[in-house]
């Protein structure tokens, strides 16, 4: 059966579906292969019609999807229902359009007497491993572009949060897709390993920790599978002395606490120009103290609990050890009382650049403030972590914002904001944050292969030894 499902807002047990026996994973892969043969041969317009119906069904099922996601993650219902769910439906509609735009590079004459045509073909069967922090959105980010490109998909959601992924598979079947095209397998790492190593799986896509990414790469190496990884992050926010500190405090605090900080793009380090450091820290502290943790069904709640008691202990351990090493906790830093795994927005100052609270991924509502002197130092400190997923730059000087943004070793930089995303824009990182893109036309391209067709149209000169006798 695996571990018990727990409602993180109440600590109560939830009914959980049975895990998929490891021995049944190959059968799921065979069903996916059969479905792929039909789906991969379908014209783009047919795939687009199914994805558009799928998006409509997701929107119509908002009440049930919200119930499932809130019960398993504890995130505020209003945040999910009014933000994440409509965004997931928009993703699906974007991928439906992208399915009809997956073109090669056209034709060209690159060798005398031959015309070359580049076309894009689906990879085949994709095994996807999704995380617990955004179950619905991450399942869509995995399945949407892969299906648009013509692949079959098997998704393994995190053991803590299977509900919305299972529901998505039901809705996709109702949209008119071939049986077995979008499947869900449940379980822990053993099930995931079986999916990663199955010879019938052509590609593996993972969103998770950097260590999980390494394990998946090792497992995929045996059959040389294509690998797509969106991994951890430690996003810096760089605040210059000409920034609007009121807007910065609002944006960085939201970026640090959205989804209770359980987001690989969360603002976790804020580097502040020394001349405005004290004022900026005061503004951040005042803003974080106004963020309201609470019952996810209460419209007044800004954030919910952390995912589990164990994860709350892990986050709090980072905070406590930072105190032991001489840092100051300016607000928060005390686990919530009563049922549920609540942790308050926390601001830390005085930590060293090499300390674990600056270098490690906490995955909680904890922000660390550090000063800098000049652009060069700001960029050096921002890049001085193992991750490279997201960042933000806060400045009233457009030239400076562009100059600094180009020097940051990350996948995305926001200027005077933190966290906004769009279906049309690619999402992915570098270094320990992995490689490959989610969302956008680039994501659909990740799940396809370029093929070269070379067509002879005139007889070239050949050596006599190759001519017929």
N, C-alpha and C positions, 0 to 999 in steps of 0.2 A: 504493500500500500504506500510505502514511503512516509515522509514526515507529515504530521497533522497540519492542516491549514488553520491559520489563526487570523482573526480580525484584529489588525494592529491598533485600531481605535478603542477596542474594548477588551482585548485579550481573550475573547471567547473563541471556542473551536467552531470551525465551519465544516460542512459536509464537503468531502473531496472526492473527485472521480478516481477510479483505479488507475494506477500506473500502467503503462504499456510494457508487457513483458519484453525483455531484450530479444528473445527468440522471434518475436513478431515484427521486429523492425525490417528484416529483409522482405517480408511479404508486403509491407507498406511501400517499400522502394519499388517492388515489382508492379504494384498497382499504379504508382506514380509514373513509371516508365510507360505503361500501357496508355495512360491518359495523355502523356506528353506526345505520343505518336499522333494522336488526334488533334490536340491543341496546337502543337508546333506547326502542323500543316494548315491550320485555319488562317484565313486571310486576316490582316490587321483589323479590318472593320468588324469582324465577328468577335474578336477578342475585346475590342473596345466596347461593343454593345453589352457584353457580359459584365465588364468592369463598371460600366455606368449603372447597370441594374444593381450591382453589388453596392455601389455608393448610395443609391436610393434606399436600399434595404437597411444599410447601416444607420442612416439618418432616421428612418422610420422606427428602428429598434432602440432609439436613444434611451428610453426608460430602463429597459432590461440591461443594456450594456453599462449604463451608469450604476445600476444596482450591483452588478458583478464587480466592476472595477473598484468602486468605493469600498465594498465589503473586504476585498482582498488586499488593497493597497492603503486604505485610510485617507486617500487624498480628498480634498473638499469636493463635494458633489457638484457645486456650481462651477468650479474651475474645470472639472472634467466635462460636464454636460455642455457648458457654454463655450469652451475653448478647445480642449483636446479632441473631443468627438467630432465637431464640425471640421476641424483641421484634418483629421483622418479621412473624412469623406471627401474633402477637397483634394487631398493627396490622390485618392483613388480616381477622381475625375481627371486630375492631371495625367496620371498614368494611362488612363483610357485614351486621352489625346496623344500621349507620347507613343502609344502602341502603333499609331498610324503615321509616325514620323521617324521610325527607326530605319533610316536610310544608310546605304553605303556611301562611298565617295564618288559614285558615278563612273563613267567610262573614260578611258584615256588610252592613247597609243604611246606605249613606253618602249616598245621593241618593234622594229620594222616588220610589217606584215601581220601584226597581232593587235587586237583590242583587248584591254584588260577591264574587267568589271569587278568592283568590290561590293560584296553584299554582306549583310549581317544576319546571322542565324542564332537561334537560342542555344544555350549551353546543354540543356537536357533536364536532369533532375537536380534540384537544389535543396540541400539540407540546411535549414536555418535554425539558429539558436538565439532566442530572444531573452531579454532581461526582465526583472520584476518591477523596475521603476516606472516604465510606461508600457504596460502590457499591450494595450490596444494599438497605440501609435507605432510601437516597434514592430508588431506583427504586420501592420500595413506597410511599414517601410521595408520589411523583408519580402512579403508576398506581392505587393503591388507592382514594383518594377520587374520582378522576375516573371510574373504572369503576363505582364504587358509584352515582354520580350519573347513570350512563347514557351516558357519553361513550366514544368510541374514543380510544386513546392511541398516540402514536409517541414513543418515548424515544430520545434520543441520549445514551449514556453518555460519560464522559470518554474520550479516546483511550487513556489509560494503563490503564483498568480496564473493559474490555467484558464480561469473562467471566460474572460473576454475572447481569448484566442479560440477556444472551443466554439463559442458562439459565432465568431466570424466564419469558421469553417461551415457551420450550418447555413448561415446566410449566403455564403458563396455558392453552396450547392443549390440553394433556391434560386440563385441568379441564372441558372441554366448551364453551369459548367460541367464538363465531363466528370464522371465518378472517379475519385482518386486524384484529381488534379491539385487540390489543396487539402492536405491532411495534417492532423495534429497527433504527435506522439507525446506522451507524458512520462515524467520520471526525473531521476537525478542524473549525475554525470555519467553513469554507466549506459543509460539510454542514449545520451548525447554522444558518447564515444562510439556506440554501435552505429549511429547515424553518420558520424564523421568518417568512419573507416569502411563503411559498406562500399564494395566496388561498383555498385549500381548508382551511387551518388556522384554526380559530375562536378559539383561545386558546393562549397560550404560558406555560409554567411553567418557571422557572429557579431552580436553586440553584447559586450560584457567587460569584465576586468582584463587588464593587460596579461595577467597570468593565465586566464582562460584562453586568451588569444594564442599564447605560446603553446598551450596544450593542444589546441585545435590544429595549429600548424604542424605540430609533430604527428598528430594522428592522420592528417590529410597527406602528409609527405609520402606515405607508403604507396599510394596510387596516383600521386602527382595531381591532386585535385586543385582546381582554382580555389583561392581563398579570398574572402572579403571580410575585413575586420574593422569594426568601430568600437574602440576600447576606452580606456580611462582618460581622465582629464584633470587638469589643475589650473583652471583658467585665471589669468591675471587681469586686473583692471588697472590701467595706468592713468593717474589723475594728475594733470598738469596745473600750474598755478593760475592759468587763465580759464579753468573750467568753471561751469555753473555748479557750485557745490550743492545747492539745493536739489537740482535735477540729478546730479551724480548720486547723492545719498539715496534718493528714491530708486533710481535705476539699479545701482549696485546692490542695495538691500533686497530688491525684488529678485535680482539675478542670483543672490546668495541663498535665498530662502524658498524660491519656487519649488514645489514638490518636496518641501522640507529639505532642500539642498541635495536631494537624491537625484542628481542630474550631472552627467559627465561634462556638461558645458557650464555648470554653475560657477558664478564668481566666487572664488575661494581665497584669492590673494589680492589685496588692493595696495598698490604701490603709489605713494602720494608725494608730490614735490614738497621738499622740506619746508618751504616758505608758507605753505597752507596746510601742513600736516595736522597741527592741533585743531584747527577749525574744521577740517574735513572729517577727522576722527569723531569730533563732537557731533557733527551732523549725522554721521553713520550710526553712532550709538543711539541718538535720539530716534532715528527712523526705525532701527531694528527693535527697539523697545516697544514700538507701536504695532509691530506685526503680531497678530493674534493667533496662537495655536488653539485648536479646539475641535469639537465634534464635527466630523466632515459633513454632516447633514444640516448643520447650523449655517445659514447664509452669512453670518458675521465672522466665521472662521476664515482666516487667511491661509493657514497651513494646517496639515494634519499631523499624525504621528510618524515616526520612523517605522520601517517595515517590520521590525521584530525586536524582542528584548535583547537578543544577542547583538544586533546591529547598534542598538542604543548604547550598550556597554562599550562597543568598539569605538563609537564616536566620542563618548565621554572619556574613554581612556586617552585619546589624543589630547583632549582638553586638559585633563589632569596632569599628564606628563609635561605639557607645555608650562604649567605652573611650576612644576618641580625644576624645570630648567630656567626659571627666572622670568617667564613671560607674565603679563598681566591680563586677566580676564575682565574686560570692561563692562560687559553685560552678558546675561545668560549664564551658561556653564553649569546649570543645576538641573538634573533630570526632573521631568514633571512627576507629580504625585498622582495616585489614584490609578484607575484602569487605563490601559492604553500605553503606548510606547512613545510618549511625547518628549520632545527636547526643545528648549527655547532657542530662538536666534541668539547667536553668541559672537561676540567681537573680541579678538585677542590682539594685543599690542606687545611689542618688545621681544618677539621671537626672532631668532637668528635665521638667516637665509638657508643654512644647512640643516635646520631643525626638521624633525619629521612632520610637524604640523604645517610647515611650509612646503616640504617636498612630497609628502604622501597624500594620497586621495582619501579624504575622510568620508565623503558621501553623506554629509549632514549639513545643517544650517549654521556652519561655522566659517567666519570670515577673519582673516589675519591681515592686519595693517602694518605696513613697513614704509619708511621714508626713502626717498632717493634724491640725488643731486645731479640734475641734468639728464638730457635725453639718452646719452650713451649708457649711463648707469641704469636707467629705467629699462631699456631694452635688454641689457645684459642680465639683469635680475629676472625679468619676465621670462626669458628664454632658458634660464638656469634651473630647469626641472626635467624629469624624464619624459614628460607629456607634451603634446602639441596639438590640442584640439581647438580651443576657442580662446578669445581674448576680447577686451574692449579698451578703447582709448577715449579719454575725456579731456576735451580741449576746445576752446573757442577759435583756435587758429587752424583753418582748414589745411594749410600747407604742412603744418606740424603733424596734424592727425594722419595725413597721407604718408608723410615721411616715416613716421614711427610705425604705422601699420605695415608698410612694406618690409620692415626689418624684423617683424615678429614671426617666429618659426611655428606657425599654427595654421589650421585649416580655415578658420574664419576670424575676422576682426570686425567688431561693431564699433562705430564711432558715436559717442554720446548716447549710448544705450547698451543693454546687455540682454541677450537671449532671443530677440525676434528672429523668426525663420519664415520661409515661404516655400511653397511646393516647387517653385521654379528654380530655387537656389540649391546648389549641392551642399551636402553636409558630410564632413569627414576630416580626419586629422593626419598628422605625421608623427614620426618618432614612436614613442610608446603608446600613442593613441591610435595606432593602426594605419590602414590604408584602404582605399576604396571609398566610393561616395554613395550616400543615401540621398533620396529625393532628386529632383531635376531630371533632365534628359540624360545626364551623365550616369545616374543610377541605373536607368534602363540599359544603357550601354554596358554597364558592368556585368550584366547577365546575358550578354550575347558575345558572339565570336565573329570576327571579320574573316570572310572567305574571299579568295581571289579566283576569279574565273578568267582564263586567258584563251581567247578565241582567234584562231588563225583565219585571216581573210584574204591573204594573197600569198602566192608561193615565193618563199625567200630563196636566195641563192644558197645552194648546198654543195659540199665537196662531192666530186665524182664517186668517191668510195661509198657514199650513202645513196646514190641513185640506183634505181632498179636496173638489173642487167638487161 
